[in-house]
Amino acid sequence: MITALGATDVWTDANRTRRIRLAGIAGILASIAWLVGDILLLGKPVASPDSHPLLNGYDGMAGLSLAAMLSASTTRLAWGALLGVLTGPLYLVACWHLYQGLRPARRLLSLPPILLLTTGFALAPFAHGSFFYWGQAAKVIDASGARSAELNALPGDLADVLFLPYAVLLTCWVLGSVWMAVCVLRCTTAFPRWMCAVNPLICIPVGALVTTLAPGSVGTAIQGAQLSIGNLLFFSLSTIALWNARLSAEARRPTPMPAPSTA
């Protein structure tokens, strides 16, 4: 029966269990690095359009992001972007950790959500790193005082390219989250049932709520860190859920039947 569930090669090996734990920790470390990167990129007080005329052409998320980056130094923007790009592979390791949690279910059900989530995390470093070029271009244009239509439109053109992969990765995360939730709820997995409510679709809005409710300078510092806080919550809970999953999986093993008596 255990073989049919696909759990034997995953949970009976203590070394493999340690690797699963380390893969979950990799997701936690990546989320922390991205959180620090978000603070460096977008954690400055929002600049006023009165001081930066360039901002008059932008509103919404693009306007807020530019207003936060205009007062940041080039070094600060560079490290904010690089922290996300250089630690991006840790998220792919963490996706393997998620797959091990779903793997006792049939591959037809457990593999698609992981592929969707992995696709999103593979696109994320490009989007995160592009904030440097976007913010730096806006800083140079704003400081130069140039008011040509082409230069004023350049940050908007960069934002269009930046937000496109964001739209794709968020779509992948939404689809992968729904599929993962159904798999945990309806199938036999190594995750406890409460993990059906732990996925990017749920955790990222929680991260947005944290950034909204955080007071004072803390709220300013993490104002652009909704995704990173959500992912930190996601991988922290998944790591906790799988930390002792080997023991619970062993507890579900059927009791061997005694051999028939020769008599």
N, C-alpha and C positions, 0 to 999 in steps of 0.2 A: 504493500500500500504506500509506504513512504517513497519507494522508487517511483511509483505512479505519480505522486505529487511532485516529483523532481526535487525533493528536499535533501536526499541522502548526501549528495556530494557537496551541498552547501553547508549543512549545519552539524555534521558529525566531525568535521575537522576543526580543531581548536585554532590552528594557525589561520585558517580561512575566516573564522569568526573575528580574529584580531584584525585581519585585513579589512573586513567589513566595517569594523569600528573605526579604523584609521581613515577609511574612505569617507565615512560620515564626518569625522573631524576635519578632513580636507575641505568639505563644504562649509563648515563653520569658520575655518580660517580664511577661506576665500571671501565669505560674506563680511567678515571683520575688515579685511583689506579693502574691499569695495566700499564699506561704510566710511573708512578713513579717507578713501579717494573721493567719495561724494562730499565729505566735509571740506576737503581741500578745494574741490572744484566749485561747489555751490554754497559753501558755508559762510560767506561774507554777507553783511547787511545789504539789503537790496538798494541799489543806487536810484536816485531820482531822475526822471526825464528832464527836469530843469537843469541838472548838472551835466547830463549826457544827452544831447539832442538826438543822437542815433536811436535812442529808445522810443522816440515818438512814433516810429514806424512799426513797432512790434507790441503785441499784447498777449495775454494768455500765458501758456507755459513757456513759449519762446521768449516773451518779454521778461518774465520773471527770471529765467535762466541767464539771459544776457545781463540783466541788471545785477545779478549776483556775481557774475564773472568779471565785469568791467573793472572792479576795484581790486581784483586778485593779481598777484605778481605772476610773471611768466613761469618762474620756478615752481610756484604753488600749483598753477594749472598743469604744468608738465608732470609733476609727481602725482597729482590727483588722477590724471589719465593713466599714467604708467602702472600705478598700483592695481588698477583693474585689468589692464592688458596682460601684465606679467603673471598675475595669479589666476587668470581665466581658466587654464588647464585644470586647476584644482576642482572647478565645478564639474568638469567632465568625469573626473574620478568619483566625485560625489554622486553622479548619476548612476554609475555602476553600483554604488551602495544602495541606491533606491531599487535598482533592478533585482538585487539579491533579496530585498524585502518582498517584492512581488513574485519572485521566481517560482515559489511553490505552486502558483497558479499555472494554467496552461500557457505556453509561450504565445499563442494567438491572442491571449488576453493581457498578458503581462508585458510583452515587448513593445507594442505600439505606443502606450503612454510614455515609456522611457525614451523612445525615439523622438517623440514630440518634445518632451522636456529637454532632451539633449540638444536638439536643434536650436531651441531657444537659448540655451546657455552657450552654445557655440557662436551664435550671432552677437551675444551681449558684449564681448570685449571690443568688437568694432564700434558699436554704438557708444560705449563708455569712453574709449580712447579718442573718438572724434570730437568730444567736448573741448579738447585742447585746441584743435585747429579752429573750431567755431568761436570759442572765446577769445583766442589770440587775434584772429582776424577782426573781430568786433573791437577789441582794445586798440589795435593799430589804426583802424578807420576812425574811431571816435577821437583818439588823441591827435590825429593829423588835421582834423577840422575840415577834411574834404567833404564836399556835399554833392558830389555827382550822383546821378541816379544809379549808375552801375555799382559804385562802391557802397552806397547805402543799401542796395538790394543784396549784396554779397552774403551777409550773415543769414538772410532769409533763404537764399539758395542752398547754403550749407545746412541749414536746419531741415530743409526738405529731404536732403539725402540722409541726414542723421535720424530723422523720425521714421523713415520708411522701414529700416531694419527693426526699430523699436516696435512698430506695428506688427511686423511678422513674428517677432519673438514673443510678444504678448499673446498673439493668436495661438501660437504653438503651446504656450503655457496654459492658456485657458482650456484648449482641447485636451492636452495631456493631463491637466488637473481633474477634469470631469471623468476621463477614462480611468485614471488612477483611483479616484474615489469610488467608482462603481466596482472596480476590480477588488479593492479592499473590502467593500461592503458585501459583495455577492460571491466572492471566490475564497478559496483557502489560501491565505498568504501568511508570511511570517509577521506581518504587521498586526497589531491589535485593531479591533474594530473602530476605535476612536480616531485612528489615523485616516479614516475616510474624510474627516473634516480638516485635515492638515495637508495643504498643497498650496502652490503659488496663488491660485484663484482666491483662497481665503486669507492667506498670510500677508499678501501684498496690501490689500485694503486695511488690514490691521496695522501694517507698517505706516501707511498713510495717516491713520488715526493717531498713531504715536507722534509723528512729526507735527500734526496739527495741534495736539494737546500739550506738547512739551513747552514749558515756559521759558521766557527770557532768552538768554544767550544760548542755552541748550537747543531751544526750538529753532533759533537762527542757524546754528551749526548744522543741524540735521534736516533742514528744510527741503533738501533735495535727495534725501536718502531713503525714500519710501521703498524702493525695490530691494535695496541692500538689507534694510531692517526686516522686511518680509522674508527674504531668503535666509537670513540668520535665524529667524524663528522657525522656518520650515526645516532646515537641516539640523537644528538643535533638537527639535522634537523627534525627527526621524531617527537620529542617532540614539536618543534615549529609548525609543521604541524598539530598536534592534540590538541594544547593548547586551541584553540577556536573552535574546530571541532563541539562541541555541538550546538553552535549558527548557524553554517553553515548548520548543519544537520536539525535544526529546520526550517531554511529558505527554505529547499527543500520540506517541507511538503505540501501536497495539501491543498488548501483552502476548508474548509467544504462547501458543497452545502446547501443552505437554505432549510428548511423543506417545503414540498408542502403545499400550502394554503388549509385550510379546506373548503374554499369556492369553 
